[in-house]
Amino acid sequence: MAFISFLIRRAAARALLVAACGAGLAAHAGPLRAALDDDDGMDAAVASAPLPASVRVLRDQPYGPHPRQRMDVYLPPHAHDAPVLFMVHGGAWRMGDKAHANVVHNKVARWVPQGVVLVSVNYRLLPEAAPLEQARDVARALAQAQRLAPQWGAVPGRFVAMGHSAGAHLVALLAAAPALWQAQGAVPVRATVALDSAVYDVAETMRRPHLRLYDAAFGSDPAQWAPVSPVQQLRQAGAPLLAVCSTRRRAACAQAEGFVAQARSLGMRVQVLGQDLTHGEINASLGREGPYTEAVEAFLRSVDAKMLP
């Protein structure tokens, strides 16, 4: 049923692309295609590693009453004092799922056998929940995962938050606005890894020509943009942040550089990692052997020397 649901969503996305191009938006067809294919990189031509037999999976662990307020937990054998990679899927704030292969498989196959617990999170979506409520869902999931971490053989204070696309926006927002996770009783993460968000500065995005999906997410009222804009919310240095961006998407790296410049001015340790990969490949290929994965691992080791062997 989940796969059928995905096919229905994909068909609707394709119809929207055709309609947009036919309505005189042909110049935006490339970016629009990237946005619609934001369903966690499902179209990326990247081999997905099988889940190792040694990995134990706890499916649909609740952190709230809503059916979307669930998380999957991937456990290494004999976990002890383990670090946790806390993963937030993308999907234009309106679709996506914690169990999609390109969200988890290559990451689990590489890092869980090395002793890392991976938590993959769902959250409520548009139109039911706007991005600020989605961020609160993610914060609530983080707090619940930290409370449960000792049961998994993991350490609440050794979490790294990671998200792709819309999920990258949400984890960047939590990094910039600590009150969101503090209100849920979470403790600070060691670091944040944002995978190819193009919306660190919501006001800048909305003032320029932009795709209609941003209108659906952020609306037309400028007063509503600041609360969901990482740049506007960032007022003090937080945990280190790695902003991965596709050099094939102009807005993604420009927005990442703008956020990083502001963060550095506050004394925050931040880094931009540009990659010659598509938006989907930024997510799907992470965990495969190669310089991209190794660069992310170098960052992870720099914030937690014992996170990886």
C-alpha positions, 0 to 999 in steps of 0.5 A, spaced: 500 500 500 505 504 501 508 503 494 501 504 491 501 511 495 508 513 493 506 512 485 499 516 486 503 522 489 509 521 483 503 521 478 500 527 481 507 531 481 508 529 474 502 532 472 503 539 476 510 539 472 507 539 466 501 544 468 507 548 470 511 548 464 504 549 460 502 555 464 509 559 461 513 556 467 518 552 462 524 556 464 523 553 471 522 546 469 529 544 471 528 547 478 521 545 479 523 537 477 528 538 482 523 540 487 518 535 485 523 529 485 524 532 492 521 525 495 527 523 498 531 523 492 527 517 489 529 518 482 536 519 484 540 513 480 543 511 486 544 503 488 541 502 494 545 497 499 541 492 502 540 492 510 545 488 513 542 482 517 545 484 523 541 490 524 535 490 528 529 495 526 524 497 531 518 500 526 513 505 528 515 507 535 510 513 537 512 520 539 505 523 539 498 521 538 498 522 530 499 516 525 505 521 522 508 522 529 512 515 528 520 513 528 524 507 525 530 505 529 535 501 526 540 498 532 547 495 531 548 489 535 551 489 542 550 497 542 553 500 548 554 508 549 552 509 542 552 515 538 545 516 534 544 519 527 537 522 527 534 523 520 529 527 517 526 526 510 524 531 505 518 532 500 517 539 499 514 539 506 508 535 503 510 528 502 516 523 503 517 517 508 522 515 514 522 508 510 524 510 503 530 507 501 534 513 499 533 516 506 536 510 510 539 504 506 545 507 504 546 510 511 544 504 515 548 499 511 555 504 512 554 506 519 549 502 523 554 496 523 560 501 525 556 502 532 551 508 530 544 508 532 540 511 526 533 514 527 528 516 521 523 520 523 516 522 520 512 528 521 505 531 520 505 534 513 502 540 509 496 542 508 495 539 515 501 542 519 505 548 516 513 548 517 513 551 524 508 545 526 513 540 522 519 543 526 515 542 533 514 535 531 521 533 529 523 537 536 518 532 539 521 526 536 528 528 538 526 529 545 522 522 545 528 519 542 533 522 547 529 519 552 529 512 549 536 512 547 539 508 554 534 503 552 537 502 545 544 502 548 545 509 546 547 516 549 542 522 549 547 527 549 551 524 542 545 525 537 547 528 530 541 531 527 541 530 519 535 532 514 534 532 507 531 538 503 525 540 507 528 536 512 534 540 512 530 546 513 527 543 519 533 541 522 537 547 520 531 551 523 532 547 530 539 549 530 537 556 529 532 556 534 533 552 540 527 554 544 523 549 539 527 543 542 528 546 549 520 546 549 520 539 548 525 537 553 530 535 548 538 536 550 542 539 545 545 535 539 552 534 538 551 537 530 547 538 525 548 536 517 543 539 513 543 536 506 541 541 500 536 546 503 535 552 499 531 555 504 535 558 510 533 565 508 525 564 507 524 572 506 529 572 501 526 566 497 519 569 497 521 576 495 525 573 489 521 569 483 520 562 486 516 556 485 509 555 487 511 550 492 514 555 497 507 559 497 504 553 499 509 552 505 510 559 507 504 563 505 504 570 502 504 574 509 511 576 510 510 576 518 509 569 517 516 568 514 521 570 520 519 564 525 520 559 520 527 562 517 533 559 520 537 566 518 532 570 522 532 565 528 539 565 528 541 569 534 547 565 538 552 560 536 549 553 537 552 546 535 557 545 529 553 545 522 555 542 516 551 545 510 551 540 504 549 543 497 548 541 490 553 546 486 547 544 480 542 548 484 544 555 484 539 557 490 542 551 495 549 553 495 548 561 495 543 560 501 547 555 505 553 561 504 549 566 507 547 562 513 554 560 514 556 567 514 551 569 519 553 563 523 560 565 523 559 572 525 556 569 532 562 564 533 558 558 531 562 553 527 559 552 520 562 549 514 559 549 507 560 542 503 558 543 495 557 537 491 557 536 484 551 531 485 543 532 483 538 534 489 536 527 490 543 524 489 545 528 495 541 524 499 541 517 496 548 517 495 550 519 502 553 512 505 556 509 499 564 509 498 567 515 496 569 522 497 562 525 499 561 520 504 568 521 507 567 528 507 561 528 511 564 522 516 570 527 517 565 532 520 562 527 524 569 525 527 570 532 528 564 533 533 565 526 536 571 523 536 568 516 537 562 516 533 566 512 527 572 507 528 
